[in-house]
Amino acid sequence: MSIIKTTYNRRSFLKVTTLSGGGMMLGFNWFANLVPVEKSGKAVDTKDWVDLNGFIKITGTGEVTIFSPNPEFGQNLMTSMPMIVAEELDVDWKSVLVEQARFNTAVYTRQFTGGSQSIRQGWQALRTAGASARHMLVQAAAQTWQVPAEEISTENGVLSHKTSGKSVTYGEMASAAAQIPVPKEIKLKDTKDFKIVGTPRKNVEGAKIVTGKPMFGMDYRREGMLIAMIAHPPAFGMKLKSCDATAAKAMPGIRDVFTFQVLKEDYVKEIFDTRTFNDLVAIVGNSTWEVMNAKKAMQIEWEPIADTKEMQNFWGGQKREVFIPGGLESSSAHVRKMAETAVTSAKTVRKDGDPEAAFKNAAKIIERTYSAPFLAHNCMEPMNCFAHVTAEKAELAAPVQAPEFVEKTLSARLGLPIDKIDIHLTRMGGGFGRRAYG
């Protein structure tokens, strides 16, 4: 058992409040570094709770809801992260409901899924949240029963005092627990006592997935929503030359066809900004089928690009790099460039020992060259995003791995402050890096 401070990276806990229907809502910042919001003891209407992020919610009936902060694309974070909270909370996993948290940089500092870091980064903070909620429930029971807190045990969401024979569910004690101050230090379980973590558990969204419930970005619908698609070059290293959309615009259901730039010419890319083509054609219409047909009817010409350089912020500094080299539109030219690069002297970044002497004195040297075709990093779910943009704000629903990076890029592209951009996280139909770049 270890004792840690609950002020994890300054302040972990943001809000403790009771629910209007009875119960407990414990707000916490799994990845901290934030200014707390003080509303202790204030009743909150239950219809508003979904807009609050980073909470353990225990209702008066004992139902436990845990928000999962990171985007989910199939590695089961929505199951594993809440399992860690539930372990320290000492609640019956069968009684736990899991919800995807809204994207909110005012609450989270790492809503990023990638690099196999989610559990590693959140391990201690998730445990701290669950353990602190359990501590507050125990303290509330001790005050109510007038017994030492050390004599109270918990198991599967039930508080018990063996000497007096008293017991009560978390739900029955939740409102009282909401009035208990958040502990400054908390004891975490010994890993040998784990009952949930390390055991097989079903994916909390498994049933929704196999029954086709709307969960993914492609499922998102809004009244009056239109469908947009883009037309891009057939090969790398090409750009838009001209577009005749006369026939497409005359087709049924088509609202507009226009050209646009993905990023503005003077934009300095951030580390996670990327796009293969900057000048594209957008087709907007009433339905997917109508837009697909109009896309085929457009007369578009593409032309090769020359080497293009642009600025990028790179880990604290800036560098100017080649965006996409010219010549990639031709497979033969591409192979020729690869061959030219292969005989170019490499830059030595690190050198241990004397490899030249090792080769010179080797009894046998084996040399082989391998080549492989281009492998498209395609997702099962097509890349997509819902967007409702006005002059005052932008609302998006998207299957993205790094919403914070996307938010910054959108702010620059749309000319809107970050606090005017609202991103809803949807489940991703695959990602694995493909959806990390905005």
N, C-alpha and C positions, 0 to 999 in steps of 0.2 A: 504494500500500500504506500502511495506517495502523497505528499502534501504539496499543493501548488497554490500560487496566488491567483485569485479569480480576475485580477486586473491584468489579464493577459495582453501584452502590448498596449498598455495604458488602461483602457476601460473596455471590458468585454461586455458588460451588461448595460443595456440602453433603457429598459423600461420594465416595470413590474406593475401590473394592473389587474383589476378584477373585471370579469365579464358581467354584463348587465343581467344575464340569465343565471348567474352563479358559476363560479369556476375560477380558473387561474390562467393568465396569459403571461408568460415570462419572455421578455424580449432580450436577445443577446446578440452580440456581434461575433460570429465564429472566427473572423479574421481581424477583428479589433481595429485600433488606430482611430477611433471616432469620438466625437463629442456626444455625450449622452443626452437623451431626451427625458426630462424628469416629469412624469405624470403619475407618480405612485399613488395608488388608492383611487384613482378616478375610474368611474364606470365607463365602459366602452360598449357601444351597440354592436352586437355580433355580426351585423351585416357589413361592418367596416373592417373586420379583422383580416380579411384576405389582402387588404392593401398594406398591411404591416408585415415587414420582413424579418426573418430570423427569430421566429417564436416557437416556443413549446406551448401548446394550448391544451389545457385539461378542463373539460367541461364538468358541470355538476353531476353528470351521469357517469363520469369516469372515462369518457372517450379522450384519447390522447392523439393530438395531431402534431406532427413535426414537419417543419419546412426544410426542404433540401435546397441549399443555395446554388449549387453549381449546375450548369446545363448538362442534360442527359443525352448521350447519343448511343447507348447500348452497352456501356460497360457497367451498368447497374449502380451508379452513384446514388440514385434515388432510393435504393434499397440499403446499400452499405453505409452511407453517411448517417441516416436516421438510426440504423442499428447501433452505431457507436453511442449516440445520445441515449437511446432506449436502454442500453446496457448499464450505464451509470445511473440512469433514472430508476432502474430496477422495476420496470413495468412489463407486463405481459405483452410480448410482441404481437400477439393476435389482436390486441385491442388498439394497436397503433395505426393511425391513418397518416399517409404521407402526401404532401403537396409540394409542387415545384414553386420555389420562391420567385417573386417578381425580381427583375433586375433593378438594383438600387445601389448606386455607389455611395449613397449617404449611410448605408448600413453595412455593406460588404466591401472588402478591399480586394478580394480575389474570387470573383465569380468567373473563373476561367477553367475550362476543362481541357487539359492537354499536358503533355510531358509526364504523364503518370504521376502527377503531383497532388491531386485533390485529397486523397486520404492522408498522404504524408504531411501535407501542409495543415490539414484540418484536424488531425488526430487528437492533439491535446485540447484544443479549444472545444471540439465537439464533446469530449468527455467532461470537460469542465462545466459546460452548459447543463448536461444531464445530471451530474453530481450536485451542482448547486441547486437545481430544482428539487431534487430529492431531499437535500439538507433543509430547505425551507419547509417542505411538507412535514418532515420529522419535527422541526422546531414548533410548527403550528400545532401538531398533535400533542407535544410535550406541554405546551402552554394550556391547551384545552383540557387535558387530563390531569394537569398538575403533577407530572412525573418527570424524572430526569430523562433528557433526550437520549442518553446512552442506553437506556433500557428499552428503547423502541426499535423494532426491526421492521424491515420492508421486504416484500416479496410479491412479485406479479401485480404491482399496483395497489397493494394493501398494506396499511400501517397496523402494527400489532404491539400490544404491551402484555407480555405473558403473565406477569405478576397479578395484574388486575383482570386479565381476560378480555380486555377491551381491544377492539379492532375496528377499522374504518377504511373505506376505499379512498384512493387519491381524490376522486371526484368530490366526495363528501367533505374533504379537508382542503380542497383547492382554494376556495375563497379566502379562508383564514391564512393559508400559506402565502397568498398574494400580498398580504400585509407585512410579512416578515422581511427584514432587510436582506439584501444579497450578501452572502458571506465574503469576507475579505480573503480568507483562505479556505480551501476545501480538500478533503481527503478523496483520493481516487481509489478505485478498486485495485486489488492485486490481480494481475492478468490470469492467475490460476483460478480465480473465482468467476471468470466470465461464463455466462450462460447463453448469451446471444452472439457476440462477436466470436468468430471462429467456428460457427456452426452453419450448416446449409439452410438457407432461407429462400423461399420463392420470391421471384421478382415481383415487387409490389404492383407493377403495371402489366404483369404478364397476361392477366385476363383481358384487360383492355386491348392489348396488342393483338391477341389471337381472335378477338371478336370484332376487330375493326373499328373500335371507338375512335372518334376524331381526337388526335393527340399531336399529330405532326404539323409542321409548318404548312404543308400542302392541304391540310384539312381546314385551315383557318378561313372563316367566312364572315362577311359583314354586309349588311343591307346596302345595296347600291354599289357594291364593289365591282370594279372592272378588271379585266385580265390584260396583262402586259407581257410581251416577250421581246427578246432582243435578237437581232441578226448580227453575227460577227463573222470575221474572215474565215475561210476554210482551212487556213494554215497559219502557223506562227510566222512572224516576220512580215505580216501584211497589214495594210491599213485601208480605210475607206477612201475611195476615189470619187465615186458619184452614186446617187441613188434616185431612181425614178419610181415613185410610189403612187403614180396616177391610178393604175389599175387596182392596187390594193385599197386605196382610200374609197374607191367606188363600190367595194364589195360589202355585202350585208353585215351589219353588226360592228363595222369598224368605225371607231371614233376619231383616231388620229394616227399619223405616222410622222416621226420626227427623228432627227439626228441629235446626238448629245455627246458630251465628254464625260467619261467616268470621273476623272479628277481634273481640276483646272490646271492650266499650263504652269502657273507659278506655285503650285502646291508642293510643299516639302513632305515627302512620304515619311510616315512613322515606320517603326521596325516591322509591324505586322500588316502594312499596307501593300497590296499587290494587285495588279490587273494585267491580263495578257494583251488586251487591246484597249486603247483609250477612246477612240472614236467609234461609236456604235449607232445602230438604227433601232428605234423602239417602235413597236406596233401595239396599239391599245384598242381593245374592243370589248364586246359584251360577253363573249364566251371563248373558251379555250379552242374549240374547233374552228370558229370563225377567224380567230387570230392566227392559228396555224396555217390555214388556207391563204390568208392574206400575205403571210410571210413568204410563202412559196411564189406568190404572184409578183413580188417586187423585183425590179431590175436593178441589181447592185453591181458595181464594179469595184474591185479591190486592186491595190498595187503594192509592190514591195516597198519596205521601209529601208532607210539607211540606219546605221548605228545611231542610237539615240541615248543621250545621257540625261540624268536627272538627279536632283538632290534628295538625300534621305538621312533622317536622323538615325544614328546608329550607336546605341548603347552610350548615350551621353554626348556624342560628338556628331559631326555631319560628314558625309562623304558623297562624292559625285560618282555615280556608277552607270554602266551601260544598262539601259532598261531591257531592250531585246536587240541582239545584234542582227544586222541585215543578212539576207541570204537564207534564212530559215524556211522560206516558203518553198524552196526546192530541196527535195530529199538528197539529190546528188550534191548540191552545194553544202548542205548540212554535213554530209559525210566528209566532204573535202575539208570543211572547217575543223571537224573533229580530228582529222589526220594532221592538219597543221598544228593544232594545239598539242597533240601528242608528242611532237618533237620539240616543242618549246621548253626551254629550261624552267623547271619549277622553282617556286620560291621556298627556301628552307625556313620553316617556322621553328623547328626543334631538331636537335641532333644529339643523340646519345651514343657514345662509343665511337668506333671507327668503322663504319659500314664499308668504305672503300677497301680497307685492308681485309675485311671479312670476305668480300667478293674475290679479291685478288688471291687469297690463300685457300679459297674453297676447293674441295676436291671435285665438286660437281655443282653446276649452276643450272637451275630449271627456270625457264622463262616462258610464260604463256600470255596471250592477249585474248580477252573476251569482249564480245559486243552483244548488246541486247536491244530489242525494239523499244520504242516509246511505250510506256505503260500509263494509261490514263487513270488518274486517281478518282474514279467515279464513285458516287454514293448511290445506294439503292433508291433513296429519295432525291429527286432532282433539286438542284440549288434553287431556293425560292425565298421570297420575303413578302409580307403584307406591309404596305406603307400608306399612311394617310397624312399627307403633308399640306400644311397651310402656311400662310405668312407668319403666323404666330407660334406654331408648334409642329412637331412631327411625332406621330404614333406608329410604332412598328411592331410586328410580331414575326419573329424569325428564328429558324433553327441554326444558331451560331454558337461556336465554342468560346469565343472571346468577346462578349458583348461590350465590355468597356472600351476595347480598341475600336470596335465598330462605331460606338457612340462618338468618339473623338473625331473619327474620319467624317462621319455624317455632319457633325457640328461645323467642320471646316467647309465641307462641300455645299451644305445648305445655307450657311451663314446664320445659323441659329445657335444660341448659347446652349450648353449641355443640359441645363435644367429645363429646357423646353423640348427635350427629346426623351420620349418614353418608349422603352423596349420591353415587350413581353417575350418571355422565353418559352419556346415550344420544344417538344421532344424532337431530336434529330434522327432521321432515317439513315444513320451512318455519318461519320465525320472523319475521325482519325487523322486530323491535321487539315483535311480539305476545307473544313468550315472554320478553321482558326484564323484565316486571313480574310480581312474585311473587303 
